[in-house]
Amino acid sequence: MIANLSMVAERGGSFAGVGQQGLAKLWIDPCARNDTRTDVRADLAGWREERGLPADPMKAYAESGYQSRINNERVGGHQAGWGA
């Protein structure tokens, strides 16, 4: 989920300067799509840091130890869901 949200933010940042006519052209011209593939990761990292968020959400998640904690807490537990 974190990776998906990061990708959406990157793509949104890439399209931010295109405008409505530019977006219409992207649907028609596949070559124009390559022109919008601007690397905005550094800008997004700065935006996150300005708001007190980790610059790299995936790295912050990995370093938090949360995944290990929930893995250990759920050992021997019962699966949730329909028919589980």
Secondary structure, DSSP 8 states (H G I E B T S, - for coil): -HHHHHHHHHHHHHHTTTHHHHHHHHHH-HHHHHHT----HHHHHHHHHHTT--SSHHHHHHHHTHHHHHHHHTTT----STT-
